[in-house]
């Protein structure tokens, strides 16, 4: 870890958020490979600002109320994600399947699930908000990968791509062929590339300022409800929804979502 108090403090906050229960100083220090005294000092500073919460009886720490307040502002109705949520919910209602919005992290070539809306069926695929995944597998990832600058695509395809299931495509030549197809029709498809035996996924890219890809919106359908004739309809719904979501990120955006420059 870089020797920076700010980065160490954010690493501690991140680890607190990832724990389902409060955690002690020694455990945090071990998990982060930091000195116990350093972790203790930073936790005290975070607690004094409300970013962490300390239980003096159990001697454990958890995420503080100020951190929760900031997260609520980020996810609230007035935020970008909050404004996008009703569009994702409307899409889930129209296609009657689970839909999710993922945001792209260009520093790590990964995506993070930000919004999940379920359809009316009791049985359906589910996502966990906050999950981070690579972008080489699954429709939601490849919808992002296909619309990155060519130099970034080269970097991703030259890296070690993990094979998550038997259906995961890791061959760069085949992935480039799929990228050309995704760019041509405006959306990506997959089946069982991230989770063995999972359903069919269809995803379209979401764009931001200067038409850079910032994420994707995906529809997932269990195998027993999938019909090939649904693809054209769902693809059209996705492209329209992705265009709306892109407009929320950049109101001046007028370019079509489908097709590559």
N, C-alpha and C positions, 0 to 999 in steps of 0.2 A: 504493500500500500504506500502511496506517495506520502511523504512526511509533511502533511498539512493538517492542522487542527480542524479546519473546515471540512475537509474530506473525511477525516476520522469521525467527526460528529455526525455527518450525514450517513456514514456507514453504520453507525450505532443506531440512528433513527430507523434506517431501512431494516436492520435486523430486528429491532423492537416490533416493527409493523409486521414482520414475517412470522413472529411467534404468536401462537394462539393464546398463550398465558404469560403473565409477567415473568421476568427472567432476572437472575442475579448478575452482579458485576463479574464474578469469576467466569461464569458461563459465556457471557458476551466477550470477555477478553480472550477466552480460548477459541471461540468461533471466529473471531476477527484477527486472531494472531497479534493482539496488542497487549501492551503492558497493563496490568491490573490498575495501577495508580493512574495511568492515562485515561482509561475507560471510566474510572470513578470520577475523576476531575471533570471530564466532559459531560458525564451524566448529571453531575451536580449543576453545571452551567445550563444544560438543557432543561432540567427540572425548574430552575429559577426563572426561566422564561416561559414555562408552561408547555414546552415541546415534549417533555417527558414527565411522567408521574411516578412518585416514589412512595412505596408502602413501607414505613419505618418498622412496623412490627415483623413483616415477613422479609424485609430487606431485599425487595425486588422492585424492578422498574417496568413500566409499560408506556405506551404512547400517551402523551399528555393532551389536555383539552385544547390547547392552542394548535397543536398539530391536527387534531380532528376538525377544528374550525377551518383551518386552511384547506383541508381536504374537502370539506363541505362546500367551500367557495368554488373550488376547482370543478366539483361535480354538480353544483347547484344549478337551478333552472336558468340563472342569468349567465352561466359560463358557456363556453363553446360546446363542451360535452353535454351540458344540460339542454342546450338548444338543439343538439343533434338527436338526443334521446327520443323525442316524440316522432321524428322521422323514422328511426329504426323500429319503434313500436308500431307505427302505421304499416311499415313494410311487413312485419311479422303477422299483423292481422290480415293483410291482403293475401299473402302466400300461405298463411296458416301453418307456419313452421318457425323454429327458433332462428333468430337473426342476431348477429353480433357485429359491433363496430370495433376494429382494432386500429391503434395508432402506431405509426412507424417511428422507430428510434434509429436515426442514421448513424449514430456513433457506434452502435453495436450490430447493425444490420439485423435487428430483431423487431418484433411487433408486440404490442401490449394490448390485451383485451380491455376496452374501456366501457363498453355498454353491451348488455345482453338483454334481449327481450324474447320471451317465450310465445309460441303460438298457442292455439286453443287445445291442442291435443295433450293428453296426459303423458304419452310416451313421445319423447323427442330428445335430440342431442342437447347437451348443456355445456356452457362455458363458465369458467370462474373469472370474474373481473380481477384484473391485475396479473393474470398469467402472461408470462413472457415466452415467446417461441421464435425460432428461426423463420426465415421467409422462403426457404427453398422447397418446403413441403406443405401440402394442403392448399386449398383454393384461396383462402384469405391471405396466405403468405405470398403465393405466386402472383396474385393480382397486384401486389405491391412491387415484387421483384421485376415484373415485366415492364413497368413504367419508370424504373430508375434510369439515370443516365448510363450509357453504355459502359463507362469506366467503372461505375459501381457494380454493375452486373458482372463484369469481368472479375472484380475482386471477390465477389460472393462465390462465383463458380470455380475460382482457383483455390478456395479454402477447402478445408476438410468438411464435407457435408455428411452429417450423421444419417444413417439409414434407420428410421424410426419404426417402420414396419416393412413387410415384404413388398408392399406397394409403393414405398417411397422411392422416388426417382432421384438418383445421385449422379447419373452420367451427364456431364456438362453438355455434350452434343444433343442429347435428348431434351435437356432442359432449355437449350437455346431454340430448339424446334418448337417447344411448347410456348416459349416467350413470344415467338413470331406469331403463333396462332392466337394467343391472348391479346396481343396488340391489335390484331386484325379485327377480332370480333368484340373486344371491349370487356371481356370478363373471363375468369379462370374457372376450371372445374377440377374436382378431385374425388377420389373414393378410397377411403381407408389408408391415406398416406401418413396420418399422424397417430391414429388409434386403430389397432387391428379390428376389422369387422365393423368399423363405423360407417355411417351413411354417406350420402352423396353431398358434396359441397359445391356451391356456386358463389363466386365473389367478384366484385367490381372495385376498381380503385377509387379512392377519394383524393381530390387534389386541393392544394392550398394556393397561396400567392405565387404568381409567376408559373402556375400550373405544375408545380413540383408535387409528387405524390406524397401524401401525409398519412395514408392509411388505407383501409379497405372495409367494405361491408359485405357480410357473407350470409347466405341462407344454407341451412343444413337440413337434410331430409333423411330419415331412417330408411334402410334398404327396403323394408316391407311397404313403404309408402311411395317409393320412387318409381316414376314412370318416365321413360325417355321423352315422351311427348310433352312433358312439363318444362323441358329445358328452355325452349324458345320463349315461353311466357315468363318464366322466372328470370331469364337473362335480361329481358326487356324491363321487367320491374326493377331489377338491380341497377341497371344503367340509369334509369330515371331517378331512383333513390340516391344513387351515388352523385348524380348531377346536383340534386337538391342539397346534399350534405356538403359538396364542394362549394356551392354558393354561399352556405353559412360561414365557411372558412374564409372565403374571398367573395364578397358581394359583387365585385366587378367581373367575376369569372363568367365567361360566356362560351368558352370552347366546349365542344362535345367531350364527354368522358371517353367514349370509344375511339379507337384508332390512335396510332402513335405518330409523333412528329418525325 
